[in-house]
Amino acid sequence: MLSDESHKKNGQQKIIEVVQLHKELSGNPVLNGFDMSLYDGECLVVIGKSGAGKTVMIRCLVGLMTVDSGSVSILGKSIPDLDQSQLDHLRLDIGFLFQGSALYDSMSVRENLEFPLRRLRKEYADKDAVDHMVRDALASVGLEHAIDLMPSELSGGMKRRIALARTLILRPQIIFYDEPTTGLDPITAKEIIKLIKDIQVKYKTSSLIITHDLNIAKLISDRVVILVDGQNYAEGTYKELAAAGDPVIKAFF
Ligand SMILES: Nc1ncnc2c1ncn2[C@@H]1O[C@H](COP(=O)(O)OP(=O)(O)OP(=O)(O)O)[C@@H](O)[C@H]1O
């Protein structure tokens, strides 16, 4: 585990550390020496223009894409050095809420939630325990009553909530959100933003959110990183960055 004082901020442990990450795709340097840290219990929002490399960054973090150079460490493990089974094991501690909710259309809400639990957490074979966990996760997103509905019967906001419940059921330590409010109306988007914060508090998770939606940064971030030209151009609290005089930073606010 990381234990050095430099890995702590206000007593919090650094649980993700990205140093000088480089990734080229089709001849383009998408990530060009990107640095970033996430501390335990923190809500970090990474903002960047469309095509800035936010999704590539997350894919590199979890080993879905190889890195060209640089280091990525999550929960004390060096990602580029892990083999597939070690990666699979680590990913149990990381929840993902990707763009679009990606529920299985042919499965009910209950089956959608049971699926990752049965596939990944083999210890939960007991029917009553599974039922309890499904209901608890649904209650956390305010949708216990939707347990027997099919995805086609859910609104966009409900689908997003169910996808979040499906992530929660594995009890991740860190949740990665890729554009969690895309495609939602402003009121539903605000509800989802509040839910992300509520879940972070209830389950004591840490959140890494990549988005264009400044509202997320404004409403719930502890810290914001601005990704420009494949690098960490600036970081700070929302207030600090919103007050910055630098024209590149100003352009985001
Ligand atoms: N598999 C790939 N092969 C080649 N180029 C890719 C690949 N994946 C992404 N890219 C390129 O890398 C750049 C960054 O893409 P990425 O999806 O990470 O951007 P983003 O910041 O997440 O954008 P958005 O906010 O629009 O989702 C883009 O120029 C994209 O075309």
Ligand as a Chemical Component Dictionary entry (heavy atoms), coordinates in Angstrom:
data_LIG
# 
_chem_comp.id                   LIG 
_chem_comp.type                 NON-POLYMER 
_chem_comp.pdbx_formal_charge   0 
_chem_comp.three_letter_code    LIG 
# 
loop_
_chem_comp_atom.comp_id 
_chem_comp_atom.atom_id 
_chem_comp_atom.alt_atom_id 
_chem_comp_atom.type_symbol 
_chem_comp_atom.charge 
_chem_comp_atom.model_Cartn_x 
_chem_comp_atom.model_Cartn_y 
_chem_comp_atom.model_Cartn_z 
_chem_comp_atom.pdbx_ordinal 
LIG N1  N1  N 0 -9.485  3.386  -30.468 1  
LIG C1  C1  C 0 -9.101  4.575  -30.960 2  
LIG N2  N2  N 0 -8.333  4.646  -32.078 3  
LIG C2  C2  C 0 -7.928  5.828  -32.579 4  
LIG N3  N3  N 0 -8.224  7.017  -32.031 5  
LIG C3  C3  C 0 -8.994  7.007  -30.930 6  
LIG C4  C4  C 0 -9.483  5.801  -30.332 7  
LIG N4  N4  N 0 -10.218 6.102  -29.233 8  
LIG C5  C5  C 0 -10.189 7.457  -29.149 9  
LIG N5  N5  N 0 -9.465  7.987  -30.148 10 
LIG C6  C6  C 0 -9.205  9.407  -30.351 11 
LIG O1  O1  O 0 -8.639  9.923  -29.154 12 
LIG C7  C7  C 0 -9.117  11.226 -28.920 13 
LIG C8  C8  C 0 -9.727  11.317 -27.521 14 
LIG O2  O2  O 0 -10.927 10.561 -27.482 15 
LIG P1  P1  P 0 -11.793 10.406 -26.163 16 
LIG O3  O3  O 0 -12.966 9.550  -26.507 17 
LIG O4  O4  O 0 -10.935 9.980  -25.047 18 
LIG O5  O5  O 0 -12.257 11.920 -25.923 19 
LIG P2  P2  P 0 -13.235 12.477 -24.789 20 
LIG O6  O6  O 0 -12.508 13.578 -24.120 21 
LIG O7  O7  O 0 -13.728 11.365 -23.933 22 
LIG O8  O8  O 0 -14.388 13.056 -25.700 23 
LIG P3  P3  P 0 -15.985 13.149 -25.434 24 
LIG O9  O9  O 0 -16.119 14.147 -24.331 25 
LIG O10 O10 O 0 -16.519 13.644 -26.733 26 
LIG O11 O11 O 0 -16.453 11.776 -25.055 27 
LIG C9  C9  C 0 -10.075 11.562 -30.049 28 
LIG O12 O12 O 0 -9.392  12.307 -31.014 29 
LIG C10 C10 C 0 -10.459 10.209 -30.576 30 
LIG O13 O13 O 0 -10.766 10.295 -31.956 31 
# 
loop_
_chem_comp_bond.comp_id 
_chem_comp_bond.atom_id_1 
_chem_comp_bond.atom_id_2 
_chem_comp_bond.value_order 
_chem_comp_bond.pdbx_ordinal 
LIG N1  C1  SING 1  
LIG C1  N2  SING 2  
LIG C1  C4  DOUB 3  
LIG N2  C2  DOUB 4  
LIG C2  N3  SING 5  
LIG N3  C3  DOUB 6  
LIG C3  C4  SING 7  
LIG C3  N5  SING 8  
LIG C4  N4  SING 9  
LIG N4  C5  DOUB 10 
LIG C5  N5  SING 11 
LIG N5  C6  SING 12 
LIG C6  O1  SING 13 
LIG C6  C10 SING 14 
LIG O1  C7  SING 15 
LIG C7  C8  SING 16 
LIG C7  C9  SING 17 
LIG C8  O2  SING 18 
LIG O2  P1  SING 19 
LIG P1  O3  DOUB 20 
LIG P1  O4  SING 21 
LIG P1  O5  SING 22 
LIG O5  P2  SING 23 
LIG P2  O6  DOUB 24 
LIG P2  O7  SING 25 
LIG P2  O8  SING 26 
LIG O8  P3  SING 27 
LIG P3  O9  DOUB 28 
LIG P3  O10 SING 29 
LIG P3  O11 SING 30 
LIG C9  O12 SING 31 
LIG C9  C10 SING 32 
LIG C10 O13 SING 33 
# 
